[in-house]
Amino acid sequence: MALVERWRVPPPSRRRVLARVDDGLVTVAPVLERVESFAALIEGDAETPAFAAIRAAETTGRPLGAADFVADLERILGRPIARRAAGRKPAQSAIDTRRLL
């Protein structure tokens, strides 16, 4: 199944990127810098490992990318967005107790 069929990329955006033309909604340069052939991307198989990673990250609310990319986003946003260890941090007294043992 092609990516476009699966995710229903809006036709106006798809046409703009394929035509390499910006408008008020779409800026095509970032897409074209990241993908060698946008047409091949949207016509490609959505069952590849790369798309599996995208699908796995869809519901997390976290960005998908290399650690340096995520670190840059954190710097720009001024807040942590990278995945952190699950659960609460241990209480300070519990940390001090473990050091004594």
N, C-alpha and C positions, 0 to 999 in steps of 0.2 A: 504494500500500500504506500503510495507516495505521501510525502510529508504534507503537501498542500491539502490532499484529500483528508488526511487525518486531523490536521489542526485548522483547516479552513482559513488560510491566510487571506485577508481581505483583498479582493482583486485590485482596488486602486493602489494600495501600497505595493503589491506585487508588480503591477505595471510600472510604477514609478521607479522601483529599483532596477527592473529589467531595462528600462529606458535610460537609466542613470540620470534622472532628473529630480531635483529637490522640489518640494512644495511646502506649504504651511504645516503639513502634518508629518511628512517623511523627509529625513535627511539621509541620502543614500551612501555617502562616503564611508561612514563607519561599517556598514554592511559589506561594502565592496573591499574594504581594507582587510576584513577578517575572512572572507570567503573568495576563493579563486573564481568560482562560477556560481552565481546565485541561482541561475536557471537549473544547473545540475543539482544544487542543494534542494530546491523545492520539488524537483521531479524525482529525487533519489528515494531510496528505500528507508522508511522510518523505523525499520527494525535493526539498524546497525548499532554497534556499541556506543557510538557518540550520541545517538538519539536516545538510547537507553539511559545514559547519564543525565540528559536533559529531562527526560520524563521522571526520573527518580528525584530530581531537584525541584520539580514543578510545585510541589505542595509545601516545601520547607520554609519558604519566605527568605531563604538565604541565597546569595549570589553563587553562581556556578562559574568557577574559573581557577586559575593558578593562584597559589598563595600570595605572590607579589601583587597580582591584580586585586585580590580581596583586601590586602593591606593598603593599597592605594585608595580603594573605595572607603575604607575605614578612616583614613586620613582626611579625605575630602568631606565625608559626612560628619566627622568628629564624634563618632560613636562606634562601639564594636558591632560587627555584623557577621564575623566568621563563626563557624561552629565551635562551641565550647564544650567542655566536659559536662555530662548530664548530672543533674542533682545539685543540691545546695553545697556551698563551701562548708567544710567542717568548722565547728566553733573553735575559737582561739584556744580555749581551755583543753580541748581534745588534742590539739596539735602539741601543746606544751606537755601533756601527759605522755604522749608517745615519745617525745624526746627524752624523758626521764627513764623510760624503760630501755 
